């Protein structure tokens, strides 16, 4: 009888151990996800990146940790000075890696596509000619995919607006590359940029950068009289995002020049 009870006890321990191990993994994932979000709220992008990479060590199929790691690698790259070009580019490549990993985990997750569209835009700054044009096309494709999955993504509208703004004012050389290597022209207009910025503002009327870039687009269009209202809105809104104080300074300078 004692032997039978002992065997039952060992068997129960054996069966329970994977459950206990799984609970340990779940606890660790939850702990590092919470830590990552807390550090992100403090603009500690390096700490947040490390936390999300920890999550992926425990759970390599964690979609949210993958796209958030990609997002914070982008932030790390953006924060580096231009003199550290090679390090910036390396961070952007890491960002691409984790955004693509997120999409591989969950192709229908809009966040992965959105962050990848941003990364492609940043990488385009380091590329020339043919590859720059190819990346520009991929920015548009990923932003459009984001809106297909989540029509209420104001940032996806912002990305598409910037795409149209950039293409509309692109050099004739890069437009030539597009026509030569891809058999099609990069077709973007300032009017479509305005349309997407306005949609982004409807979705999130408190996002300062939407207004600043809308004003910049009006400047490209030579419609300086339309710049004042969005620039004044930039100064009126509270600074919430990390770069908002800089955006406010830029808006103030632009308003001074209008006067």
DRENDO-1510 file (C-alpha; in Angstrom, 1 decimal, always signed):
<recs>
REC; n; res; u; v; w
REC; 1; UNK; +0.0; +0.0; +0.0 .
REC; 2; UNK; +2.8; +2.3; +1.0 .
REC; 3; UNK; +4.6; +1.6; -2.3 .
REC; 4; UNK; +1.4; +2.3; -4.3 .
REC; 5; UNK; +1.0; +5.6; -2.5 .
REC; 6; UNK; +4.6; +6.5; -3.1 .
REC; 7; UNK; +4.3; +5.7; -6.8 .
REC; 8; UNK; +1.1; +7.8; -7.1 .
REC; 9; UNK; +2.9; +10.7; -5.4 .
REC; 10; UNK; +5.9; +10.5; -7.8 .
REC; 11; UNK; +3.5; +10.3; -10.7 .
REC; 12; UNK; +1.6; +13.4; -9.6 .
REC; 13; UNK; +4.8; +15.3; -9.1 .
REC; 14; UNK; +6.0; +14.3; -12.6 .
REC; 15; UNK; +2.7; +15.4; -14.2 .
REC; 16; UNK; +2.6; +18.6; -12.2 .
REC; 17; UNK; +6.2; +19.7; -13.0 .
REC; 18; UNK; +5.5; +20.9; -16.6 .
REC; 19; UNK; +2.5; +22.9; -15.3 .
REC; 20; UNK; +4.7; +24.5; -12.6 .
REC; 21; UNK; +7.4; +25.2; -15.1 .
REC; 22; UNK; +4.8; +26.8; -17.4 .
REC; 23; UNK; +3.4; +28.9; -14.6 .
REC; 24; UNK; +7.0; +30.1; -14.0 .
REC; 25; UNK; +7.4; +31.1; -17.6 .
REC; 26; UNK; +4.1; +32.9; -17.6 .
REC; 27; UNK; +5.0; +34.8; -14.5 .
REC; 28; UNK; +8.4; +35.8; -16.0 .
REC; 29; UNK; +6.7; +36.9; -19.2 .
REC; 30; UNK; +4.2; +39.0; -17.3 .
REC; 31; UNK; +6.9; +40.5; -15.1 .
REC; 32; UNK; +9.1; +41.6; -18.0 .
REC; 33; UNK; +6.2; +42.8; -20.1 .
REC; 34; UNK; +5.1; +45.1; -17.2 .
REC; 35; UNK; +8.6; +46.2; -16.7 .
REC; 36; UNK; +9.1; +47.0; -20.4 .
REC; 37; UNK; +5.9; +49.1; -20.5 .
REC; 38; UNK; +6.9; +51.0; -17.3 .
REC; 39; UNK; +10.3; +51.8; -18.7 .
REC; 40; UNK; +8.8; +52.9; -22.0 .
REC; 41; UNK; +6.5; +55.3; -20.1 .
REC; 42; UNK; +9.7; +56.8; -18.7 .
REC; 43; UNK; +11.3; +57.1; -22.2 .
REC; 44; UNK; +13.9; +54.5; -21.2 .
REC; 45; UNK; +14.1; +52.8; -24.6 .
REC; 46; UNK; +17.2; +50.8; -23.8 .
REC; 47; UNK; +15.7; +49.4; -20.6 .
REC; 48; UNK; +12.4; +48.7; -22.4 .
REC; 49; UNK; +14.2; +46.9; -25.3 .
REC; 50; UNK; +16.1; +44.7; -22.8 .
REC; 51; UNK; +12.9; +43.8; -21.0 .
REC; 52; UNK; +11.1; +42.8; -24.2 .
REC; 53; UNK; +14.1; +40.7; -25.3 .
REC; 54; UNK; +13.9; +39.0; -22.0 .
REC; 55; UNK; +10.2; +38.2; -22.7 .
REC; 56; UNK; +11.3; +36.6; -26.0 .
REC; 57; UNK; +13.8; +34.4; -24.3 .
REC; 58; UNK; +11.0; +32.9; -22.2 .
REC; 59; UNK; +8.5; +33.0; -25.1 .
REC; 60; UNK; +9.9; +33.3; -28.6 .
REC; 61; UNK; +6.4; +33.5; -30.1 .
REC; 62; UNK; +5.3; +36.5; -28.1 .
REC; 63; UNK; +3.9; +38.8; -30.7 .
REC; 64; UNK; +3.6; +41.9; -28.6 .
REC; 65; UNK; +7.2; +41.6; -27.2 .
REC; 66; UNK; +8.5; +41.3; -30.8 .
REC; 67; UNK; +6.9; +44.4; -32.2 .
REC; 68; UNK; +7.6; +46.4; -29.1 .
REC; 69; UNK; +11.3; +45.4; -29.2 .
REC; 70; UNK; +11.4; +46.6; -32.8 .
REC; 71; UNK; +9.7; +49.8; -31.9 .
REC; 72; UNK; +12.2; +50.6; -29.1 .
REC; 73; UNK; +15.2; +49.7; -31.3 .
REC; 74; UNK; +13.9; +52.4; -33.7 .
REC; 75; UNK; +13.7; +54.8; -30.8 .
REC; 76; UNK; +17.2; +54.0; -29.7 .
REC; 77; UNK; +18.4; +54.6; -33.3 .
REC; 78; UNK; +16.5; +57.9; -33.5 .
REC; 79; UNK; +18.1; +59.1; -30.3 .
REC; 80; UNK; +21.7; +58.6; -31.5 .
REC; 81; UNK; +23.5; +61.6; -33.0 .
REC; 82; UNK; +24.1; +61.7; -36.8 .
REC; 83; UNK; +27.9; +61.1; -36.2 .
REC; 84; UNK; +27.1; +57.6; -35.0 .
REC; 85; UNK; +25.7; +56.6; -38.4 .
REC; 86; UNK; +26.8; +53.0; -38.3 .
REC; 87; UNK; +25.3; +52.4; -34.9 .
REC; 88; UNK; +22.1; +54.0; -35.9 .
REC; 89; UNK; +21.8; +51.8; -39.0 .
REC; 90; UNK; +22.6; +48.7; -36.9 .
REC; 91; UNK; +19.8; +49.6; -34.5 .
REC; 92; UNK; +17.4; +50.1; -37.4 .
REC; 93; UNK; +18.4; +46.7; -38.8 .
REC; 94; UNK; +17.6; +45.1; -35.4 .
REC; 95; UNK; +14.3; +47.0; -35.4 .
REC; 96; UNK; +13.5; +45.5; -38.9 .
REC; 97; UNK; +14.4; +42.0; -37.6 .
REC; 98; UNK; +12.0; +42.1; -34.7 .
REC; 99; UNK; +9.2; +43.8; -36.6 .
REC; 100; UNK; +9.5; +41.1; -39.2 .
REC; 101; UNK; +9.5; +38.5; -36.5 .
REC; 102; UNK; +6.3; +39.9; -35.1 .
REC; 103; UNK; +4.7; +39.7; -38.5 .
REC; 104; UNK; +5.8; +36.1; -38.9 .
REC; 105; UNK; +4.2; +35.3; -35.5 .
REC; 106; UNK; +1.0; +37.1; -36.3 .
REC; 107; UNK; +0.5; +38.3; -39.9 .
REC; 108; UNK; -2.8; +39.8; -39.0 .
REC; 109; UNK; -1.4; +42.0; -36.2 .
REC; 110; UNK; -1.5; +45.6; -37.3 .
REC; 111; UNK; +1.2; +46.8; -34.9 .
REC; 112; UNK; +3.9; +44.8; -36.5 .
REC; 113; UNK; +3.1; +46.2; -40.0 .
REC; 114; UNK; +2.9; +49.7; -38.6 .
REC; 115; UNK; +6.3; +49.6; -36.9 .
REC; 116; UNK; +7.9; +47.9; -39.9 .
REC; 117; UNK; +6.6; +50.8; -42.2 .
REC; 118; UNK; +8.4; +53.2; -39.9 .
REC; 119; UNK; +11.6; +51.2; -39.9 .
REC; 120; UNK; +11.6; +51.0; -43.7 .
REC; 121; UNK; +11.3; +54.8; -43.8 .
REC; 122; UNK; +14.3; +55.2; -41.5 .
REC; 123; UNK; +16.4; +52.7; -43.4 .
REC; 124; UNK; +15.7; +54.6; -46.6 .
REC; 125; UNK; +17.8; +57.5; -45.1 .
REC; 126; UNK; +20.9; +55.2; -45.3 .
REC; 127; UNK; +20.3; +53.8; -48.7 .
REC; 128; UNK; +20.8; +55.3; -52.2 .
REC; 129; UNK; +19.2; +55.0; -55.6 .
REC; 130; UNK; +17.5; +51.7; -56.3 .
REC; 131; UNK; +17.3; +50.5; -52.7 .
REC; 132; UNK; +15.9; +53.8; -51.4 .
REC; 133; UNK; +13.1; +53.6; -54.0 .
REC; 134; UNK; +12.4; +50.0; -53.1 .
REC; 135; UNK; +12.2; +50.9; -49.4 .
REC; 136; UNK; +9.9; +53.8; -50.2 .
REC; 137; UNK; +7.5; +51.4; -51.9 .
REC; 138; UNK; +7.6; +49.1; -48.8 .
REC; 139; UNK; +6.8; +51.9; -46.5 .
REC; 140; UNK; +3.6; +52.6; -48.4 .
REC; 141; UNK; +2.7; +48.9; -48.6 .
REC; 142; UNK; +3.1; +48.3; -44.9 .
REC; 143; UNK; +1.2; +51.4; -43.9 .
REC; 144; UNK; -1.6; +50.5; -46.2 .
REC; 145; UNK; -1.6; +47.0; -44.7 .
REC; 146; UNK; -1.9; +48.5; -41.3 .
REC; 147; UNK; -4.9; +50.5; -42.3 .
REC; 148; UNK; -6.5; +47.5; -43.8 .
REC; 149; UNK; -6.2; +45.7; -40.5 .
REC; 150; UNK; -6.9; +48.8; -38.3 .
REC; 151; UNK; -8.6; +51.7; -40.0 .
REC; 152; UNK; -8.3; +53.7; -36.8 .
REC; 153; UNK; -4.5; +53.8; -36.7 .
REC; 154; UNK; -3.7; +57.6; -36.8 .
REC; 155; UNK; +0.0; +56.8; -37.0 .
REC; 156; UNK; -0.5; +54.7; -40.2 .
REC; 157; UNK; -2.3; +57.7; -41.7 .
REC; 158; UNK; +0.7; +59.9; -40.6 .
REC; 159; UNK; +3.2; +57.5; -42.2 .
REC; 160; UNK; +1.2; +57.6; -45.5 .
REC; 161; UNK; +0.9; +61.3; -45.3 .
REC; 162; UNK; +4.7; +61.7; -44.8 .
REC; 163; UNK; +5.2; +59.2; -47.7 .
REC; 164; UNK; +3.1; +61.4; -50.1 .
REC; 165; UNK; +4.8; +64.5; -48.7 .
REC; 166; UNK; +8.3; +63.1; -49.4 .
REC; 167; UNK; +7.4; +61.7; -52.8 .
REC; 168; UNK; +5.7; +64.8; -54.0 .
REC; 169; UNK; +8.9; +66.8; -53.2 .
REC; 170; UNK; +11.3; +64.0; -54.3 .
REC; 171; UNK; +14.3; +64.7; -56.5 .
REC; 172; UNK; +13.9; +64.0; -60.2 .
REC; 173; UNK; +16.8; +61.5; -59.9 .
REC; 174; UNK; +15.0; +59.2; -57.5 .
REC; 175; UNK; +11.8; +59.4; -59.6 .
REC; 176; UNK; +14.0; +58.3; -62.5 .
REC; 177; UNK; +15.2; +55.3; -60.5 .
REC; 178; UNK; +11.7; +54.3; -59.7 .
REC; 179; UNK; +10.6; +54.5; -63.4 .
REC; 180; UNK; +13.8; +52.7; -64.6 .
REC; 181; UNK; +14.0; +49.8; -62.1 .
REC; 182; UNK; +10.4; +49.3; -61.1 .
REC; 183; UNK; +8.6; +50.3; -64.3 .
REC; 184; UNK; +6.4; +52.7; -62.5 .
REC; 185; UNK; +6.5; +56.2; -61.1 .
REC; 186; UNK; +6.4; +57.0; -57.4 .
REC; 187; UNK; +3.1; +58.8; -57.4 .
REC; 188; UNK; +2.6; +61.0; -54.3 .
REC; 189; UNK; +1.0; +64.4; -53.9 .
REC; 190; UNK; +0.9; +67.1; -51.2 .
REC; 191; UNK; -2.9; +67.1; -51.5 .
REC; 192; UNK; -3.0; +63.4; -50.5 .
REC; 193; UNK; -0.6; +64.1; -47.7 .
REC; 194; UNK; -2.9; +66.8; -46.4 .
REC; 195; UNK; -5.8; +64.3; -46.6 .
REC; 196; UNK; -4.0; +61.7; -44.5 .
REC; 197; UNK; -2.8; +64.2; -41.9 .
REC; 198; UNK; -6.4; +65.4; -41.6 .
REC; 199; UNK; -7.6; +61.9; -41.1 .
REC; 200; UNK; -4.9; +61.3; -38.5 .
REC; 201; UNK; -6.0; +64.4; -36.6 .
REC; 202; UNK; -9.7; +63.3; -36.6 .
REC; 203; UNK; -8.6; +60.0; -35.0 .
REC; 204; UNK; -6.2; +61.6; -32.5 .
REC; 205; UNK; -6.7; +65.4; -32.2 .
REC; 206; UNK; -4.1; +65.6; -29.4 .
REC; 207; UNK; -1.1; +64.3; -31.4 .
REC; 208; UNK; +1.2; +67.3; -31.9 .
REC; 209; UNK; +3.3; +66.0; -34.7 .
REC; 210; UNK; +0.2; +65.6; -37.0 .
REC; 211; UNK; -0.4; +69.4; -36.9 .
REC; 212; UNK; +3.3; +70.2; -37.4 .
REC; 213; UNK; +3.7; +68.1; -40.5 .
REC; 214; UNK; +0.4; +69.4; -41.8 .
REC; 215; UNK; +1.8; +72.9; -41.6 .
REC; 216; UNK; +5.0; +71.7; -43.2 .
REC; 217; UNK; +3.0; +70.3; -46.1 .
REC; 218; UNK; +1.2; +73.6; -46.6 .
REC; 219; UNK; +4.6; +75.2; -46.8 .
REC; 220; UNK; +5.7; +72.8; -49.6 .
REC; 221; UNK; +2.5; +73.8; -51.4 .
REC; 222; UNK; +3.2; +77.5; -51.0 .
REC; 223; UNK; +0.0; +78.0; -49.0 .
REC; 224; UNK; +1.6; +79.8; -46.1 .
REC; 225; UNK; -1.8; +81.3; -45.0 .
REC; 226; UNK; -2.9; +77.8; -44.1 .
REC; 227; UNK; +0.1; +77.1; -41.9 .
REC; 228; UNK; -0.9; +79.4; -39.0 .
REC; 229; UNK; -3.8; +77.4; -37.6 .
REC; 230; UNK; -2.0; +74.0; -37.2 .
REC; 231; UNK; +1.1; +75.7; -35.9 .
REC; 232; UNK; -0.9; +77.5; -33.2 .
REC; 233; UNK; -2.5; +74.2; -32.4 .
REC; 234; UNK; +1.0; +72.7; -31.7 .
REC; 235; UNK; +1.6; +75.4; -29.2 .
REC; 236; UNK; -1.8; +75.1; -27.6 .
REC; 237; UNK; -1.7; +71.3; -27.0 .
REC; 238; UNK; +0.2; +69.9; -23.9 .
REC; 239; UNK; +3.5; +68.1; -24.5 .
REC; 240; UNK; +2.9; +64.4; -24.1 .
REC; 241; UNK; +5.3; +62.5; -26.3 .
REC; 242; UNK; +9.1; +62.6; -25.8 .
REC; 243; UNK; +9.7; +64.8; -28.9 .
REC; 244; UNK; +6.8; +67.2; -28.3 .
REC; 245; UNK; +9.0; +70.0; -26.7 .
REC; 246; UNK; +11.2; +70.0; -29.8 .
REC; 247; UNK; +8.1; +70.1; -32.0 .
REC; 248; UNK; +6.8; +73.0; -30.1 .
REC; 249; UNK; +10.1; +74.9; -30.5 .
REC; 250; UNK; +10.0; +74.2; -34.3 .
REC; 251; UNK; +6.4; +75.4; -34.6 .
REC; 252; UNK; +7.3; +78.6; -32.7 .
REC; 253; UNK; +10.1; +79.3; -35.1 .
REC; 254; UNK; +7.9; +78.6; -38.1 .
REC; 255; UNK; +5.3; +81.0; -36.7 .
REC; 256; UNK; +7.9; +83.7; -36.2 .
REC; 257; UNK; +8.9; +83.4; -39.9 .
REC; 258; UNK; +5.3; +83.7; -40.9 .
REC; 259; UNK; +5.0; +87.0; -39.1 .
</recs>
